[in-house]
Amino acid sequence: MSETMNALRMAVETGKSVFGYRQTAKGIKSRAVKLLVISSNAPVDQANLLARLARENGVKVLPFPGTGWDLAALCNRSHVISSLGVMDAGQSNLLDRAG
């Protein structure tokens, strides 16, 4: 799992990502997001809606085992991140790992 987390960090640093419920939902709807990452403590209604949008638009979903603070730390952010959308994985192999 740590290799996947390292790939996620690399994707955020070298690729293009959007953070937060609204931006991620908008990216999924426009088919720009290729991978959805949801923290373990994301609000249930938001997580369910994002997961449904992802299924409907063929977006891969990666459940993040940690909290929104853990995800924020991994992404080098100073605010809670309940969800993020990866549009371009940059130099990482995250999209292959997410399966």
Contacts in CASP RR format, 6 or more apart in sequence:
PFRMAT RR
TARGET T0000
AUTHOR 0000-0000-0000
METHOD contacts of the structure
MODEL  1
MSETMNALRMAVETGKSVFGYRQTAKGIKSRAVKLLVISSNAPVDQANLL
ARLARENGVKVLPFPGTGWDLAALCNRSHVISSLGVMDAGQSNLLDRAG
1 65 0 8 1.000
3 97 0 8 1.000
4 62 0 8 1.000
4 94 0 8 1.000
4 97 0 8 1.000
4 98 0 8 1.000
5 74 0 8 1.000
7 89 0 8 1.000
7 92 0 8 1.000
7 93 0 8 1.000
7 94 0 8 1.000
7 97 0 8 1.000
8 37 0 8 1.000
8 62 0 8 1.000
8 64 0 8 1.000
8 74 0 8 1.000
8 75 0 8 1.000
8 86 0 8 1.000
8 92 0 8 1.000
8 94 0 8 1.000
9 74 0 8 1.000
9 75 0 8 1.000
9 76 0 8 1.000
10 90 0 8 1.000
10 91 0 8 1.000
10 92 0 8 1.000
10 94 0 8 1.000
11 17 0 8 1.000
11 86 0 8 1.000
11 88 0 8 1.000
11 89 0 8 1.000
11 90 0 8 1.000
11 92 0 8 1.000
11 94 0 8 1.000
12 74 0 8 1.000
12 75 0 8 1.000
12 76 0 8 1.000
12 84 0 8 1.000
12 86 0 8 1.000
13 76 0 8 1.000
14 90 0 8 1.000
14 91 0 8 1.000
14 92 0 8 1.000
15 86 0 8 1.000
15 87 0 8 1.000
15 88 0 8 1.000
15 89 0 8 1.000
15 90 0 8 1.000
15 91 0 8 1.000
15 92 0 8 1.000
16 86 0 8 1.000
16 87 0 8 1.000
16 88 0 8 1.000
16 90 0 8 1.000
17 75 0 8 1.000
17 84 0 8 1.000
17 85 0 8 1.000
17 86 0 8 1.000
17 87 0 8 1.000
18 24 0 8 1.000
18 26 0 8 1.000
18 27 0 8 1.000
18 33 0 8 1.000
18 84 0 8 1.000
18 85 0 8 1.000
18 87 0 8 1.000
19 75 0 8 1.000
19 77 0 8 1.000
19 81 0 8 1.000
19 83 0 8 1.000
19 84 0 8 1.000
19 85 0 8 1.000
20 81 0 8 1.000
20 82 0 8 1.000
20 83 0 8 1.000
20 84 0 8 1.000
21 43 0 8 1.000
21 46 0 8 1.000
21 50 0 8 1.000
21 82 0 8 1.000
21 83 0 8 1.000
23 85 0 8 1.000
24 33 0 8 1.000
24 36 0 8 1.000
24 50 0 8 1.000
24 83 0 8 1.000
24 84 0 8 1.000
24 85 0 8 1.000
25 49 0 8 1.000
25 50 0 8 1.000
25 53 0 8 1.000
27 33 0 8 1.000
27 85 0 8 1.000
27 87 0 8 1.000
28 36 0 8 1.000
28 50 0 8 1.000
28 53 0 8 1.000
28 54 0 8 1.000
28 57 0 8 1.000
28 59 0 8 1.000
28 85 0 8 1.000
29 53 0 8 1.000
29 57 0 8 1.000
31 57 0 8 1.000
32 87 0 8 1.000
33 59 0 8 1.000
33 85 0 8 1.000
33 86 0 8 1.000
33 87 0 8 1.000
34 59 0 8 1.000
34 60 0 8 1.000
34 86 0 8 1.000
34 87 0 8 1.000
34 88 0 8 1.000
34 89 0 8 1.000
34 95 0 8 1.000
35 59 0 8 1.000
35 60 0 8 1.000
35 61 0 8 1.000
35 62 0 8 1.000
35 85 0 8 1.000
35 86 0 8 1.000
35 89 0 8 1.000
35 94 0 8 1.000
35 95 0 8 1.000
35 98 0 8 1.000
36 50 0 8 1.000
36 51 0 8 1.000
36 54 0 8 1.000
36 59 0 8 1.000
36 60 0 8 1.000
36 61 0 8 1.000
36 62 0 8 1.000
36 83 0 8 1.000
36 84 0 8 1.000
36 85 0 8 1.000
36 86 0 8 1.000
37 61 0 8 1.000
37 62 0 8 1.000
37 63 0 8 1.000
37 64 0 8 1.000
37 71 0 8 1.000
37 83 0 8 1.000
37 84 0 8 1.000
37 85 0 8 1.000
37 86 0 8 1.000
38 47 0 8 1.000
38 50 0 8 1.000
38 51 0 8 1.000
38 61 0 8 1.000
38 62 0 8 1.000
38 63 0 8 1.000
38 64 0 8 1.000
38 82 0 8 1.000
38 83 0 8 1.000
39 64 0 8 1.000
39 66 0 8 1.000
39 67 0 8 1.000
39 68 0 8 1.000
39 70 0 8 1.000
39 71 0 8 1.000
39 81 0 8 1.000
39 82 0 8 1.000
39 83 0 8 1.000
40 63 0 8 1.000
40 64 0 8 1.000
40 65 0 8 1.000
40 66 0 8 1.000
40 67 0 8 1.000
40 68 0 8 1.000
41 66 0 8 1.000
41 67 0 8 1.000
41 68 0 8 1.000
41 82 0 8 1.000
42 68 0 8 1.000
42 82 0 8 1.000
42 83 0 8 1.000
43 82 0 8 1.000
46 82 0 8 1.000
46 83 0 8 1.000
47 82 0 8 1.000
47 83 0 8 1.000
50 83 0 8 1.000
51 61 0 8 1.000
53 59 0 8 1.000
54 60 0 8 1.000
54 61 0 8 1.000
55 61 0 8 1.000
60 95 0 8 1.000
60 98 0 8 1.000
60 99 0 8 1.000
61 98 0 8 1.000
62 98 0 8 1.000
64 70 0 8 1.000
64 71 0 8 1.000
67 80 0 8 1.000
68 80 0 8 1.000
68 81 0 8 1.000
68 82 0 8 1.000
69 80 0 8 1.000
71 81 0 8 1.000
71 82 0 8 1.000
71 84 0 8 1.000
72 78 0 8 1.000
72 79 0 8 1.000
72 80 0 8 1.000
72 81 0 8 1.000
75 81 0 8 1.000
75 84 0 8 1.000
86 94 0 8 1.000
86 95 0 8 1.000
89 95 0 8 1.000
END
